């Protein structure tokens, strides 16, 4: 837990420079809106509020995080994408760096229509994991990186508040199996590897109800 907390501090120290780079990046919100309404709409909705739990809600997501994920889906310089996803790989293949900056800015500015927590039985355990973690298993509190209210922190830590519980749970499981491996220093892979299926369901349910 100490190592994970220290890593979070180190990663957070790089945020100001990354945020400054994002602020300088040229964006075209009109073009981003057009791409969103013609390319992204099928899975995420034109405003980033996905109609299906299998696809994440990206409205109101951390801008820097969105840009990083779009870049991670993209193969470059003969190297495979850091985040393997055949559907997203096809979607980002034709996007320029400016397009990705623009889309990240556009979706980050859209109002989120949050999901809700539905299973009351899971909320108590989810709340405990979110706020305190599980000391015996070496699981740090989710709030340490994603914030007490789940708002996320640029650029590594996404907003999880209001996200579909099904999507959050699915991502934690892919981190656990290392199918998803674009987390810095294997941070999420290490944490997810210590979570049981029941704990994953609980924390995902709790995050869905955060505001």
N, C-alpha and C positions, 0 to 999 in steps of 0.2 A: 504493500500500500504506500509506503514511504517512497519507493522508487517511482511509482505511478504518479504520485503527487508532485515529486520533483520534476518529472518529465513534463507534466502539465505546465509547470512554472517556466521551464525552458522554452517550450513551444509558444507559450503566451508572450514571451519576450520578443518573439519574431513578428508578432502581430502588427505593431505600429508601422514597420517598414512595408509589410505586405499591404496594409490598408492604404498607405500613401501611394503605392504603386497602382492600386485599384482606383484611387481618386484621380490619378493622372491619365488612366486609360481612356481612350476615346470610345465613346458609346453612341449608338444610334438607336434611340428608343423606338422610333417609328419603324425601322427595319426589324427590330426585335419583336415588336407587336405583330408585324406581318408574318414572321417566322413562327411565332407562337400560335397564330390563328390558322396556319396552314400545315405546319409540321408537328408541333408539340401537342396540339389540341386533342388528338386522338387518344392519348394516354393521360395527359396531365390537365386537360382543359385549357381553354384559351387564356385563362387568368391564373393558371397554376393550381387550381383547386380540382384535383383529380376526382373523377366520378367513381373510381373503382379502388378498393383498398389494396389491390395488388400493386398499384402505382402510387408513388409518394405525392403528398401535397407539397408543392414547392412554392406556393404563394407565401410571401413574407419570410422566405428562407434567407439565411445569412448570405449576403451577396458574394463574399469571398469564398465561402464554401461551395456555392453553386458553380462559380467559375472553376474552382479546383476539380470538382466532380466532372464537369464537361470535358476538361482537359484530360482527366484520368481515363475517360471512356475512349479517347482518341489514340490510335496507334501512330507512332512518329519515329522517324529516323530508322526505319526497319525494325523497331522494337515493338513488341505487343503492348496493348493498352494495359495500364496499371490496374484498371477495373474492368474485368471481362464481362461483357454483356452484349450479345450479338445484335439485339434490337437497338440499343443506344449507340453502339459502334456505327451502325448504318446511319443513324440520325445525325451524328456529329461529324461524319466523314467529310462533308462538304462545308462545314462551318469554319470560318477564319477565326483568328484569335480575337479580332474586333467583334465578330458575331457573338462569340462566347462571352466576352465582357458585356456586350449589350444585353444579351439574354439574361445574364446573371443580374444585371442592374434592373432590368424590366420586371422579372419575377419577384425580386426582393421588394419591389415597391407595390406589389399587388396585395390586397387585403385578404388575409386567410379566412377561410370558412372551416373552422376547426372540427375535427372529429370529436367524439365524446367517449368517455369511459362507460362501459355497459355492465361489467361484471363486478358487483360490489364486493364479492368474496376475495377478489384479487387485490383490491386497492390497499388494504392495510399492509400487506407484505411489500407491494410495489412502493408504497410511500416510505417504508423503512429502508429499502434498498436505495431508493433515490436520495434520501437525506443522510443516511448513515452508512450504507454499504453493508457488507457482511465481513466483520473482522476475522472471524474464524477461518473463512475461506480465502481471505486476502483480497476481497472485492471492495474497491473504493466506492464512495458515494458518487452516484451519477451527477449530482448537483455540482461536484467539484469542477467538472469540465463543461457541462451543459447548462449550468446555472440553476438556482433554486426553483425558478419558474419555467425552466426548460427553454429559455430564449436562445441559447447557444452563444458561442463566442467566435468571432472571426479568428483565423480562417479555417481552423481544423475542426471545430466543434459545431455541428449543425443544430438548428432549432428542432426540438423534438416535441414541444408543447403542441397538442392538437393533431399530431400526426396519427395516421391510422395505426392502431395497435397491431394489426396483422402485418403491416409493412415493417414496423420497427422490430417485431419479433422475427420476421424472416431475415432481416439484415443481421441481427445478432447471431442467428444460427449460421449464416454464411460466414460471418467472422469466426465463429467457433470451429467450423470445419476448414477454415482458411480458403474457402472458395472465393471470398472477398478478402483482398490483401492490400488495399491501398491506404491503410491506416499508418501514420507515422510511428516508427519504432515498434511496430506490431502491438501498439497499445490496446486497441479494441480486440485483437485476436487473443491476447493474454487474458483480458478481463472476461470476454465471452466464453473462453475455455473453462472458466470456473463456475459459470452459471448453469443451473439445471434448467430443464424445459419449463418447470413450474415457475422458477424465478424469472425467466425470460418473459413468460406470459404476464406475470405480475407487474414487472417494471414497464412493459410495453403498454399495458392497460392503464397504469397510473399516468404515464406520459401523455396518453391520449386525452386525459381529462385536465391536464395543466393548461393554464392561461397566463 
